[in-house]
Amino acid sequence: MTASRFRLATATTLMLASLSAIGQSKDIVVDPKGDVPYVTDQRNVVTKSGADLCWRTGYWTPGAAGEAKAGERPVGCECDKDVVGTEKCAPPAPAPTTAAAPAAVATPMAAPAAPAKCDFSATLSTDNSFAFNKFALTPAARQNLDSAVVAKLGTCANVTSVIVTGHTDRLGTQAYNQKLSEKRAEAVQAYLISKGVKADLIDTMGAGKTQPIKSCDDKLGRKKLIECLTPNRRVTVDVKGAAK
């Protein structure tokens, strides 16, 4: 082989190697802001030699290679990694992912506790409370009211209503017994007011002889019949309020 042919073959081999290297290299796109220490084309792509080396400009310095950016990393990481250093060229750490907070579970609210009540009922139901055909309170009736009603009212935080209902036995007309039952209820009302119960809390009514709680045979004779019907001659007191 002549010398001229040898030189031609060598040049061809170097050119092919250079083209192969260029085909295998990747484009390095530089941020054009500021001084770029490498030669770039119109696309801001760094120009490389046939050996895939970046062409440096006249004002290239290690610091400039580490400042100019190619994406998120310095351009020197692509062209002069050994100069810039592995610290700057390390890939950026992935952004920490914040685990989604578990959905708050609604806690059912407990129903408020029902307020304690101070409800009660009392009954005056013997002739010690009301004599036959009478509506005046006896000393025994007052004692019964003191223990069964007035004392219990003292255990209430507040009283919302006091209903006093008078009753009679079945002897006599409906109209007469209706009036008598009302008077018995009013007698109890007056006594409770005298003991400090507010008048506007007390309602009275008369049931007459319409709500008997005991039946008696007329064959008993009048005296025994009156005695037998004693439980029907009564007054009931129904209280509603809140306990302390």
PELIN-V56427 format. One record per residue. N is the residue number from 1. RES is the residue in one letter. OMEGA is omega in degrees with one decimal (NA if undefined). Layout:
# PELIN-V56427
n=<N N>
res=<RES RES>
omega=<OMEGA OMEGA>
This chain:
# PELIN-V56427
n=<1 2 3 4 5 6 7 8 9 10 11 12 13 14 15 16 17 18 19 20 21 22 23 24 25 26 27 28 29 30 31 32 33 34 35 36 37 38 39 40 41 42 43 44 45 46 47 48 49 50 51 52 53 54 55 56 57 58 59 60 61 62 63 64 65 66 67 68 69 70 71 72 73 74 75 76 77 78 79 80 81 82 83 84 85 86 87 88 89 90 91 92 93 94 95 96 97 98 99 100 101 102 103 104 105 106 107 108 109 110 111 112 113 114 115 116 117 118 119 120 121 122 123 124 125 126 127 128 129 130 131 132 133 134 135 136 137 138 139 140 141 142 143 144 145 146 147 148 149 150 151 152 153 154 155 156 157 158 159 160 161 162 163 164 165 166 167 168 169 170 171 172 173 174 175 176 177 178 179 180 181 182 183 184 185 186 187 188 189 190 191 192 193 194 195 196 197 198 199 200 201 202 203 204 205 206 207 208 209 210 211 212 213 214 215 216 217 218 219 220 221 222 223 224 225 226 227 228 229 230 231 232 233 234 235 236 237 238 239 240 241 242 243 244>
res=<M T A S R F R L A T A T T L M L A S L S A I G Q S K D I V V D P K G D V P Y V T D Q R N V V T K S G A D L C W R T G Y W T P G A A G E A K A G E R P V G C E C D K D V V G T E K C A P P A P A P T T A A A P A A V A T P M A A P A A P A K C D F S A T L S T D N S F A F N K F A L T P A A R Q N L D S A V V A K L G T C A N V T S V I V T G H T D R L G T Q A Y N Q K L S E K R A E A V Q A Y L I S K G V K A D L I D T M G A G K T Q P I K S C D D K L G R K K L I E C L T P N R R V T V D V K G A A K>
omega=<179.7 -178.8 -179.1 178.0 178.8 -179.7 179.1 179.8 179.5 179.2 179.6 179.9 179.8 179.9 178.7 178.3 179.8 179.1 178.6 -179.9 179.4 -179.5 -177.3 -177.5 178.4 179.4 176.9 -177.7 -174.2 172.2 -173.1 -178.9 179.3 -178.2 177.7 -174.4 -179.9 177.8 179.9 175.6 -176.9 179.5 -174.6 176.7 -179.7 177.8 -177.7 176.1 177.9 177.7 178.6 175.8 -179.5 176.8 179.2 173.8 -178.2 -179.7 175.1 171.3 176.7 -180.0 179.4 178.4 -179.7 -178.2 -179.3 -172.8 168.4 -170.9 -178.6 -177.7 175.9 179.2 178.7 178.1 178.1 -174.4 -175.7 -175.8 -178.7 179.6 -177.0 179.1 -176.3 -178.1 179.5 -174.6 178.2 179.2 -179.3 179.4 179.0 179.4 -179.9 178.4 179.4 179.1 179.5 178.9 179.2 -179.5 179.9 178.6 -178.6 178.0 -178.9 -179.9 177.9 178.8 -179.8 -179.3 179.0 -179.6 178.9 -177.3 176.5 -177.3 175.1 178.2 177.6 -178.1 170.0 -167.4 176.9 178.7 171.8 176.9 178.7 174.6 178.9 175.4 -178.8 177.5 178.9 179.0 175.1 174.7 179.2 179.0 179.9 177.7 178.4 179.3 179.7 -175.4 -173.0 -176.4 -173.1 -179.4 -179.4 177.6 179.2 179.2 -178.3 174.3 173.4 -179.7 -179.1 178.8 174.3 -178.8 -179.2 -177.2 177.9 179.8 176.4 171.2 -174.1 -178.8 -178.8 -177.1 177.9 -177.4 -179.4 -177.8 176.7 179.8 -179.7 179.9 178.2 -180.0 177.3 178.0 -179.3 177.5 177.9 177.8 -178.3 -179.0 179.9 177.3 179.2 179.2 174.9 177.3 -177.9 -176.1 -176.5 176.0 -171.6 172.9 179.2 175.2 177.9 178.4 -179.7 179.7 -173.2 -175.4 -179.5 176.6 177.3 177.9 -180.0 -178.4 178.9 -178.4 -179.3 -171.9 -170.8 -176.4 -179.9 179.1 177.3 179.7 -179.6 -176.4 -177.0 -177.7 -179.0 179.6 -168.6 171.4 175.7 177.7 179.5 -176.1 174.5 180.0 179.9 -179.9 178.1 NA>
